[in-house]
Amino acid sequence: MRQPRWPGGCAHAKRRAMPAPILPLIEAAARWPERGALVGLDLGTKTIGVAVSDPDRRLATGVETIQRKAFKSDSARLLAICTERKVVGFVLGLPINMDGSEGPRAQSTRAFARNLAGLTDLPIGLWDERLSTAAVERELIGMDVSRARRAEVIDTHAAIFILQGALDRLATLRQSGR
């Protein structure tokens, strides 16, 4: 049975005829409403870092780090966050290799996106996240954050980094009139 969709809310169902579109960021942005929060994800093998933007899409804020268990429980938590935060779309960090190729981590992210697309109507944008975790690690080290504390917050901070990069790119495109 299909759950109702309200403006800015998550619509999802167990079985759907048409999965949500999975597109490069710019193409996904064309399908999102003008306003509304986006959720950014940093998919790791053991955790999922989650960040959410404000409705005007200016600032990314960390929400939580989900300890990965099984796709069903992980996706249920993500969809609950979408509903709580009135999210209108996803930004998934796509870990592209430095040479531009896609390795096993990128394939895993695409598989996660396909599975998630079967549970939601919200368009999924893929954003190149090369070196996001390394950049966040350097920033946290520069702030003299302990190794133990870095391990606790790195995934959420990487999600913030990914989502903020995507928001900044979209803002630049809006300003240039594209």
ZASE-871516 format. One record per residue: x, y, z of N, C-alpha, C in turn. Coordinates in steps of 0.2 Angstrom, whole numbers. Last residue first. Example, Ala and Ser with C-alpha at 12.3 -4.5 7.8 and 13.67 -1.06 7.14 Angstrom:
     nc1     nc2     nc3    cac1    cac2    cac3     cc1     cc2     cc3
      64     -11      35      68      -5      36      64       0      39
      66     -28      39      62     -22      39      66     -16      39
END
This chain:
     nc1     nc2     nc3    cac1    cac2    cac3     cc1     cc2     cc3
     110     146     -77     110     139     -80     104     135     -77
     114     158     -70     108     158     -75     107     151     -78
     123     159     -61     126     160     -68     120     160     -73
     116     156     -50     119     163     -51     121     165     -58
     114     143     -52     108     147     -51     111     154     -53
     128     138     -51     124     137     -57     118     142     -57
     130     141     -38     134     144     -43     131     144     -50
     121     133     -31     121     140     -30     124     144     -36
     126     120     -35     120     122     -37     119     130     -37
     139     121     -28     139     120     -35     132     122     -38
     134     122     -15     138     127     -18     138     127     -25
     128     109     -14     124     115     -13     128     121     -16
     139     101     -15     134     100     -20     129     107     -20
     146     104      -4     149     105     -10     144     105     -16
     137     100       6     139     108       5     142     109      -2
     137      86       4     131      90       3     133      98       2
     151      83       8     148      81       1     142      86       0
     152      89      21     157      91      15     154      89       8
     142      81      27     142      88      27     146      91      21
     148      68      26     142      70      23     140      77      22
     160      70      33     161      69      26     154      70      23
     154      72      46     157      78      43     158      77      36
     149      59      47     144      64      47     147      70      44
     162      52      47     157      51      42     151      56      42
     169      57      59     171      58      52     166      57      46
     166      56      72     162      61      68     164      61      61
     173      45      78     166      46      79     162      51      74
     186      47      73     183      41      71     175      42      72
     189      59      81     188      59      73     185      53      71
     190      54      93     184      58      92     183      59      84
     202      47      92     195      43      94     189      48      92
     211      57      89     210      51      84     203      48      86
     205      73      93     209      67      94     207      62      89
     208      88      84     203      83      86     207      77      87
     215      99      79     218      96      85     212      91      88
     211     105      68     208     107      73     210     104      80
     219      97      59     221     104      60     217     107      66
     211      86      60     218      85      63     220      93      64
     200      90      53     199      89      60     206      88      63
     205      92      40     202      98      44     202      96      51
     209      79      37     214      85      37     212      91      41
     196      74      36     202      71      41     207      76      42
     191      80      25     188      81      32     193      79      37
     199      76      15     199      83      17     196      84      24
     196      62      15     203      64      17     203      72      19
     183      62      12     185      60      19     192      62      20
     184      68      -1     180      71       4     182      69      11
     190      62     -12     194      65      -7     190      69      -1
     176      63     -23     183      62     -22     187      66     -17
     163      64     -25     165      65     -18     173      63     -17
     151      69     -36     158      67     -35     161      68     -29
     135      64     -33     140      70     -33     146      67     -32
     119      61     -39     125      58     -37     130      64     -38
     102      62     -32     108      65     -36     114      62     -34
      87      56     -34      93      54     -31      99      57     -35
      70      61     -30      76      60     -35      82      60     -31
      58      52     -21      63      57     -21      69      56     -25
      50      41     -19      49      45     -25      54      51     -26
      57      26     -13      56      33     -13      54      36     -19
      62      13     -15      58      14      -9      55      21      -8
      70      11     -26      64       7     -26      59       9     -20
      81      19     -22      76      22     -27      69      18     -28
      88      10     -14      84      16     -11      79      19     -16
      93       2     -25      89      -1     -19      85       5     -16
     101      12     -31      96       8     -35      91       5     -30
     110      16     -21     105      21     -24     100      17     -28
     117       4     -19     113       7     -14     108      12     -17
     123       3     -32     119      -2     -30     114       0     -24
     131      15     -31     126      14     -36     121       9     -35
     140      11     -21     135      17     -20     130      17     -25
     146       0     -27     142      -1     -21     137       5     -20
     153       7     -37     148       2     -39     143       0     -33
     162      14     -29     157      18     -33     151      13     -35
     169       4     -24     165       8     -19     160      12     -23
     175      -2     -35     170      -6     -31     166      -2     -27
     177      12     -46     179       6     -43     174       3     -39
     177      22     -61     173      20     -55     175      13     -53
     189      35     -66     185      28     -66     181      27     -60
     196      46     -63     189      47     -66     186      40     -67
     208      44     -57     208      44     -64     201      45     -67
     203      44     -43     207      50     -46     207      50     -53
     187      37     -43     194      36     -42     197      42     -45
     172      42     -34     176      41     -41     183      41     -39
     160      39     -24     167      39     -24     171      37     -30
     147      50     -23     150      45     -27     157      45     -27
     136      54     -11     143      55     -13     145      49     -17
     120      59     -15     124      53     -13     131      55     -15
     107      68     -10     113      69     -13     118      63     -11
      89      67     -12      95      65     -10     101      67     -14
      74      78      -9      79      74     -13      85      72      -9
      67      84       1      64      83      -6      69      80     -11
      62      82      18      67      82      13      64      81       6
      57      84      31      54      86      25      58      87      19
      63      78      42      66      84      40      62      87      34
      55      67      44      56      72      50      58      78      47
      57      60      32      50      63      34      51      68      39
      70      58      32      67      62      26      61      65      29
      72      50      43      75      56      43      72      61      38
      65      39      38      62      42      44      65      49      44
      74      35      28      67      37      26      64      41      32
      84      31      36      85      36      31      78      39      29
      79      20      42      81      26      46      82      32      42
      76      12      32      71      14      36      73      20      40
      89       9      27      85      13      23      79      16      27
      94       1      38      97       7      36      92      12      32
      85     -10      37      85      -6      43      88       1      42
      88     -15      24      81     -13      26      81      -9      32
     102     -17      24      99     -12      20      92     -10      22
     108     -19      40     105     -22      34     102     -16      30
     118     -10      46     116     -17      49     114     -21      42
     129       4      50     126      -1      45     124      -7      48
     125      17      60     129      11      60     125       6      55
     124      33      54     120      27      55     125      21      55
     126      48      62     130      43      58     126      36      60
     117      63      59     119      58      63     124      53      58
     118      77      54     112      74      57     114      68      62
     126      92      50     126      85      51     120      83      55
     120     103      37     121     102      44     121      94      45
     123     115      24     123     108      26     124     107      34
     115     129      18     120     126      23     118     119      24
     106     132       8     112     136       8     117     133      13
      93     128       4      99     125       2     105     129       2
      81     132      10      84     136       5      90     134       2
      80     122      20      75     122      15      77     127       9
      96     116      24      90     120      26      86     120      20
     101      99      22     102     106      21      96     110      24
     109      86      32     103      89      29     104      96      28
     119      71      32     118      78      33     112      80      30
     126      56      38     120      59      36     120      67      37
     136      42      34     135      49      37     130      52      34
     135      26      38     132      30      33     132      37      37
     147      12      41     142      18      43     140      22      37
     154       2      34     152       1      41     147       6      43
     157       7      22     156       0      23     153      -1      29
     148      23      19     154      19      20     152      12      21
     142      36      11     141      29      12     148      25      13
     136      50      15     142      47      14     142      40      16
     122      60       9     125      54      12     132      52      10
     111      73      12     117      71       9     120      65      13
      95      79       8      99      75      13     105      73       9
      88      95       7      91      89       4      95      85       9
      73     105       9      79     102      11      81      96       7
      66     117      -2      65     110       1      72     108       3
      62     124     -18      64     125     -11      63     118      -8
      59     120     -31      63     126     -30      66     126     -23
      60     101     -31      56     108     -31      61     114     -30
      70      92     -43      68      94     -36      64     101     -36
      74      91     -56      68      87     -54      66      89     -47
      86      97     -57      80     100     -61      74      96     -59
      94      90     -49      92      96     -46      86      99     -50
      97      79     -57      93      78     -52      90      84     -49
     106      86     -66     100      83     -68      95      82     -63
     116      89     -57     113      94     -60     106      92     -63
     121      76     -52     118      81     -47     114      86     -51
     115      62     -62     120      66     -59     117      72     -56
     102      51     -54     105      56     -60     111      59     -57
      89      41     -53      96      42     -50     100      45     -56
      71      43     -49      77      43     -54      84      44     -50
      63      30     -41      65      36     -41      71      37     -46
      54      17     -50      59      19     -45      61      27     -46
      38      13     -53      43      17     -56      48      19     -50
      30       5     -46      31       3     -53      37       7     -55
      35      -2     -30      33       4     -34      34       2     -41
      33      -9     -14      33     -10     -21      31      -4     -25
      33      -1      -2      37      -7      -3      38      -9     -10
      35      17      -3      31      11      -3      35       4      -4
      35      34       1      39      28      -1      34      22       0
      39      51       1      34      46      -1      37      39      -2
      43      63      13      45      57       9      39      52       8
      38      80      10      39      74      14      41      68      10
      36      91       2      42      91       6      43      85      10
      19      89       3      24      93       1      30      93       5
      16      71       5      14      78       6      20      83       4
      10      56       0      15      61       0      13      68       1
       4      41       9       3      48       5       9      52       5
      10      25       4       9      30       9       8      37       5
       3      11      -4       7      17      -5       5      22       1
       4      -6       0       0       0       0       4       6       0
END
